Amino acid sequence: MPMNLEMSAAQQDLVARARALALERFAPRAGLHDREASFPFDDYADLREAGFLALCVPARYGGLGASYETYCLVAEQIAQGSGSTALTFNMHCLTMLMMGEMADAMPLSNKVRERHEALRRRKFAEVVERGVFYGQPHS
């Protein structure tokens, strides 16, 4: 069965928006962050304002509900402007995916699933409502 490699209209929109941010905002600052070994806080302000921190938050929690495939398409564009921003954005998005669709696929007991649901409801709300950024303790 052949694979469909065409992007959906939603994916095309997200990719175009990410490309614009990467080229117009992130790329001009990337060299400075690389030279100074500084965190790209200004890139995150742009990502927050554009709603990209909620990219992988499921739609039922107010996020954009992007799949792993869509996340990869967006991250590829971000990397064109700033590798550092793409790397740290990866950590945030994978946290959202792990709390969302990956956790849904895990064989959890009802008690653990209820506890996880309460936790992710809070964490997803922080991302959607306040633009909170999450990372990972590993790389």
C-alpha positions as CSV (number, residue, x, y, z in Angstrom):
1,M,0.0,0.0,0.0
2,P,1.6,3.3,-1.0
3,M,2.2,6.0,1.6
4,N,0.5,9.3,1.3
5,L,3.2,11.9,1.7
6,E,0.9,14.9,1.0
7,M,0.5,17.3,3.9
8,S,-3.0,18.2,5.1
9,A,-4.2,21.8,5.0
10,A,-3.6,22.1,8.7
11,Q,-0.1,20.7,8.4
12,Q,0.7,23.1,5.6
13,D,-0.5,26.0,7.7
14,L,1.5,25.0,10.7
15,V,4.6,24.4,8.6
16,A,4.3,27.8,6.8
17,R,3.8,29.6,10.2
18,A,6.9,27.8,11.7
19,R,9.0,28.5,8.6
20,A,8.1,32.2,8.8
21,L,9.1,32.4,12.5
22,A,12.3,30.5,11.9
23,L,13.5,32.6,9.0
24,E,12.2,36.0,10.1
25,R,12.8,35.8,13.9
26,F,15.0,32.9,14.9
27,A,17.7,32.9,12.2
28,P,18.8,36.5,12.8
29,R,19.3,35.7,16.5
30,A,20.7,32.2,16.3
31,G,24.4,33.1,15.8
32,L,24.3,35.3,19.0
33,H,22.8,32.5,21.0
34,D,25.4,30.0,19.7
35,R,28.3,32.4,20.4
36,E,27.1,33.3,23.9
37,A,25.8,29.8,24.7
38,S,22.6,31.4,25.8
39,F,19.1,30.1,25.9
40,P,16.8,31.5,23.2
41,F,14.2,33.0,25.5
42,D,13.2,35.5,22.8
43,D,12.5,32.6,20.4
44,Y,10.2,31.1,23.1
45,A,8.4,34.3,23.4
46,D,7.7,34.1,19.7
47,L,6.7,30.4,20.0
48,R,4.4,31.2,22.9
49,E,2.8,34.2,21.1
50,A,2.2,32.0,18.0
51,G,0.6,29.2,20.0
52,F,3.3,26.7,19.2
53,L,3.9,25.7,22.8
54,A,0.5,24.0,22.6
55,L,1.3,22.2,19.4
56,C,1.3,18.7,20.9
57,V,-1.3,19.3,23.6
58,P,-4.4,17.3,22.6
59,A,-7.2,19.3,21.2
60,R,-9.6,18.1,23.9
61,Y,-7.4,20.1,26.4
62,G,-7.3,23.2,24.2
63,G,-4.1,22.5,22.3
64,L,-3.5,22.2,18.6
65,G,-3.6,18.4,18.8
66,A,-0.6,17.8,16.5
67,S,0.5,14.3,15.9
68,Y,4.2,13.2,16.1
69,E,4.3,13.5,12.3
70,T,3.0,17.0,12.4
71,Y,5.4,17.9,15.2
72,C,8.3,16.6,13.1
73,L,7.3,18.8,10.1
74,V,7.1,21.9,12.3
75,A,10.4,21.1,14.1
76,E,12.2,20.7,10.8
77,Q,11.2,24.3,9.9
78,I,12.2,25.6,13.3
79,A,15.6,24.0,12.9
80,Q,16.1,26.0,9.7
81,G,16.3,29.1,11.8
82,S,17.8,27.8,15.0
83,G,19.1,24.4,15.9
84,S,19.1,25.3,19.6
85,T,15.5,26.3,19.5
86,A,14.5,23.2,17.6
87,L,16.4,21.0,20.1
88,T,14.8,22.5,23.2
89,F,11.4,22.7,21.5
90,N,11.8,18.9,20.9
91,M,12.1,18.3,24.6
92,H,8.9,20.3,25.3
93,C,6.9,18.7,22.5
94,L,7.9,15.2,23.5
95,T,6.9,15.9,27.1
96,M,3.4,16.9,25.8
97,L,3.2,13.8,23.6
98,M,4.3,11.5,26.4
99,M,1.6,12.9,28.7
100,G,-0.9,12.7,25.9
101,E,-1.2,10.1,23.2
102,M,1.7,8.0,24.4
103,A,0.3,7.7,27.9
104,D,-3.1,6.9,26.5
105,A,-1.6,3.8,24.8
106,M,0.0,2.5,28.0
107,P,-1.6,-0.3,30.0
108,L,-2.2,1.7,33.2
109,S,-4.4,0.6,36.1
110,N,-7.5,2.7,36.6
111,K,-6.0,4.3,39.7
112,V,-2.8,5.3,37.9
113,R,-4.8,6.5,34.8
114,E,-7.0,8.7,37.0
115,R,-4.0,10.2,38.8
116,H,-2.3,10.8,35.5
117,E,-5.4,12.4,34.0
118,A,-5.6,14.9,36.9
119,L,-1.9,15.7,36.5
120,R,-2.0,16.2,32.7
121,R,-5.1,18.3,32.9
122,R,-3.2,20.7,35.1
123,K,0.0,20.6,33.0
124,F,-1.8,21.0,29.7
125,A,-3.8,24.0,31.1
126,E,-0.5,25.6,32.2
127,V,0.8,25.3,28.6
128,V,-2.4,26.4,26.9
129,E,-3.4,29.2,29.2
130,R,0.0,30.6,30.3
131,G,2.5,29.3,27.7
132,V,4.5,27.3,30.2
133,F,7.5,25.5,28.7
134,Y,8.5,22.0,29.8
135,G,11.8,20.2,29.2
136,Q,13.3,16.8,29.9
137,P,16.0,15.8,32.4
138,H,17.8,13.9,29.6
139,S,18.9,14.4,26.1
